[in-house]
Amino acid sequence: GMLPSCSIAHINKLGSMPIQFFKSFLFYLFVLYATMIQVVHSQEPQNYREAKQVARVIWNENRTTFYCGCRFDKQGAVDFKSCTFQPTDKRRNRKIEWEHVVPVSWYGHNRPCWQKGYCENNGYKAMNPRSCCQKSDPDFVKLESDLHNLVPCERDVIRARRNYRFVDNIEMDATIPYQGCSIIISDKNRIVF
């Protein structure tokens, strides 16, 4: 048999097509990756205020409070008929608040900015420890705005829970669920179950 007639230029042109395709494909992947990184970083909250806004979007599909299971609407208004929570003051508890499951004081109290006098000695006005850390410690700000640690909650429960630690089991003597919720708060032992 006879080989079809091909010029050297034609073979070179065909041979470079896979290389050009590969280069174009790599360039496309790079652009796609760079865009994805930019989108992810643009959604990462820069502070606690932004974290609460992003958390509201994240929890939009499952608008129920973390400890009591109460439904809430897009504006954060709690529907007390949807759960067994019995607030001490419905007006004060009508909107959800954002709770840090790991309390801010737990990761703040060992930081220099949490210590008395730190802000005044470093060119800031006198303020409470949390505010001082928000102004002066970028690592604290990252911890405080961590979306894995923010959950929607009723104000009464946040106030009652304080900065108590969670435990796996609890002595049940005279301990009852908090105001109709599934959470148990023991002030005596400073623990939450």
ZIHUVEN-V250074 format. One record per residue. OMEGA is omega as a letter, one per 20 degrees, with the letter a starting at -180 (none if undefined). BURIAL is b if it has 24 or more other ideal C-beta (glycine too) atoms within 12 Angstrom, else e. Layout:
# ZIHUVEN-V250074
{{OMEGA | BURIAL} {OMEGA | BURIAL}}
This chain:
# ZIHUVEN-V250074
{{r | e} {r | e} {r | e} {a | e} {r | e} {r | e} {r | e} {a | e} {a | e} {r | e} {r | e} {a | e} {r | e} {a | e} {a | e} {a | e} {r | e} {r | e} {r | e} {r | e} {a | e} {r | e} {r | e} {r | e} {r | e} {r | e} {r | e} {r | e} {r | e} {a | e} {r | e} {r | e} {a | e} {r | e} {r | e} {r | e} {a | e} {r | e} {a | e} {a | e} {r | e} {r | e} {r | e} {a | e} {a | b} {r | e} {a | e} {r | b} {r | e} {r | e} {r | b} {r | b} {r | e} {r | b} {r | b} {r | b} {a | e} {a | e} {a | b} {a | e} {a | e} {a | e} {r | b} {a | b} {a | b} {a | b} {a | b} {r | b} {r | b} {r | b} {r | e} {a | b} {a | e} {r | e} {r | e} {r | b} {a | e} {r | b} {a | b} {r | b} {a | e} {a | e} {a | b} {r | e} {r | b} {a | e} {r | b} {a | e} {a | e} {a | e} {r | e} {a | e} {a | b} {r | e} {r | b} {r | b} {a | b} {a | b} {r | b} {a | b} {r | b} {a | e} {a | e} {a | b} {a | e} {r | e} {r | b} {a | b} {r | e} {a | e} {r | b} {a | e} {a | b} {a | b} {a | e} {r | e} {a | e} {a | b} {r | b} {a | e} {a | e} {r | e} {r | e} {r | e} {r | e} {r | e} {r | e} {a | e} {a | b} {r | b} {r | e} {a | b} {r | b} {a | b} {a | b} {a | b} {a | b} {r | e} {r | e} {a | b} {r | b} {r | e} {a | b} {a | b} {r | b} {a | b} {r | b} {a | e} {a | b} {r | b} {r | b} {a | b} {r | b} {a | b} {a | b} {a | b} {r | b} {a | b} {a | e} {a | b} {a | b} {r | e} {a | b} {a | b} {r | e} {r | e} {a | e} {r | e} {a | e} {r | e} {a | e} {a | e} {r | e} {r | e} {a | e} {r | e} {a | b} {r | b} {r | b} {r | e} {r | b} {r | e} {r | b} {a | b} {r | b} {r | b} {a | e} {a | e} {a | e} {a | e} {r | e} {r | b} {none | b}}
